[in-house]
Amino acid sequence: MSCDDTLHKAVKRPRGRPKVASDRDQRNHIVEVGRGIFLERGFGRSTMDEVAARARMSKTTLYRFFANKLELFAAVVEAHRHSMLAFPEGLDRLGVEEALKVIVRLDIDAHQDRERHALLEMALFEAVAHPELGEVIFLHGAEKSRLELADRLRRWVVAGKLILDDADLAARILMDMVFGAGRPPKRLGEVEATEARRRRLEGCIALFLRGALPR
């Protein structure tokens, strides 16, 4: 072997240990893999063994982050929360109406809307056999989002942009309009058309602000 060949191999040979993913990256990866498996197989049929295999890590590593499947599901719901209500930076630079359109994700299309509801629909369907899922959805999803929305409404009240007697109640009412009572009934698997969803959410926001904006 020539000196040039030896030098070339020395240059190409990786030095040191392979880069190890940070705990944060590993945790995020597990949560993403878990979400995919829960949507694909449902909560009841999913296993931690399957999560470890698909995440390409040992079960020891997996259990270092999540003690059980329910704990992993809670993390999935927590990560999924801002796909329902988003609170990005820069909301303070927008008017109340435009900010609310950002918060309720007016910008997404029908496919994205269907994807974000899929996890909740799966959990509600399986809550009959696994009632603990309802509690997880409430505590790690809906309730945290409601508190964040109430905090935002309260800031607008302090700034004189809204008039509300009870920001917590107002947040609950707005969320009911957007995700609950305000949504038209649909057949199982049916997707609300993008333009219909946009008109409905704009109507929800307009109706809400009609009773909250200073006169």
Order of alpha helices (4+ residues) and beta strands (2+ residues): alpha-alpha-alpha-alpha-alpha-alpha-alpha-alpha-alpha-alpha-alpha
